[in-house]
Amino acid sequence: SPFTVFLQDTNLKYTHLFNAHSSYDNIEDIGHTDSELHSEASLKQLLPVKEQVLEDGVPKELEVTIDEENRLGYYKIHLEPRYASDDTISGLIGTAVDITDFRNESQYQEIILREITHRSKNILTLLLSIAKQTARRSDSVDNFLENFQHRVHGMSASFDMLRQRAEDGVLLCKMLEGQLHEDAGVPAGKNN
């Protein structure tokens, strides 16, 4: 399970670890502080929040990046104060949920979405250019619509050829042939 519960005293020494794994996977961490266990970058994220909870007693949540062996681990951490019998804060109780896989998947999806957006804008720019060029050569709205439709179908046919033959590639002459047939209003593959 990617879920760990930990207890720390007011000096932020780990006193208990439950269901430990990943960066919290070592029972030897008990008795040590974050400063002894984590990198400077991780400490800059963790320590101010933990110290704030110890000071004001207000629970906090944060996401942190922890440098682990040969990879970065991402954790969602929830912190609450622990109280002694005299109602003074005696430490922290915290949960750490490993969200590394989720974050990596989200980052991958973000890259894909950016690429799709970029390519969509390129296609829209191309369509606008085709529309302007077709409009300059058309003498009526009906003529424009007919010619524009043929050109868009030709572009669509070219995309289909590229997709179907992605591994082998497509000969330029085949793409031009399909495009010219569409521009002339003749379906690709029919010779007139």
C-alpha positions, 0 to 999 in steps of 0.5 A, a space after each residue: 500500500 502506498 500509505 504510511 502513518 508516522 509519528 514524530 516528537 517535538 524535535 521532529 525525530 521519528 518515533 513510530 512508522 506504520 506500513 512503511 514503504 519507499 522513502 519511509 521504508 526503513 525501520 532504522 529511520 526511527 530516532 532520526 530526524 528529517 534533516 538526517 534522512 532527506 535532501 536539502 530540497 526536500 527539507 525546504 518543503 517539509 520542515 517549515 510546514 512541520 514546524 508551523 504545525 508544531 507552533 500553531 497546532 493547525 493541521 496542514 497538507 502539502 505535496 512534496 518531492 523527495 529525492 530517493 535512490 535514482 528517482 524522485 518520489 512524490 508524496 501527499 502529506 497530511 500533518 496534525 499535532 499530537 497532544 500530551 495529557 496536559 493539552 500541550 503539543 507533543 509532536 506530529 502525527 502524519 500520513 504520507 501517500 505515495 502519488 509518484 505513479 499518479 504524478 508521472 501519469 499526469 505529467 505524461 498526459 500533460 505532454 500529450 495534451 500540449 502536443 495535441 494542442 500544438 498540432 491542432 493549431 497547426 492544422 487550423 492554420 493550414 485550413 485557414 490558409 487553404 480557405 484563403 487560397 481557395 477563396 481567391 480562386 473562387 468566383 462564387 460562394 458555391 464554387 468556394 464551398 465545393 473547391 474547399 470541400 475537395 481540398 479538405 477531403 484531399 488533406 484528410 486522405 493524406 492524413 489517412 495515408 500517413 496513419 495507415 503507413 506510419 512505419 513504411 512511409 508514404 511516397 510523395 507521388 502517392 500523396 500528390 496523386 490523391 491530393 490532385 484527384 481531390 482538388 479536381 473533384 475525382 475520388 482518389 484511385 479513379 483515373 479520368 
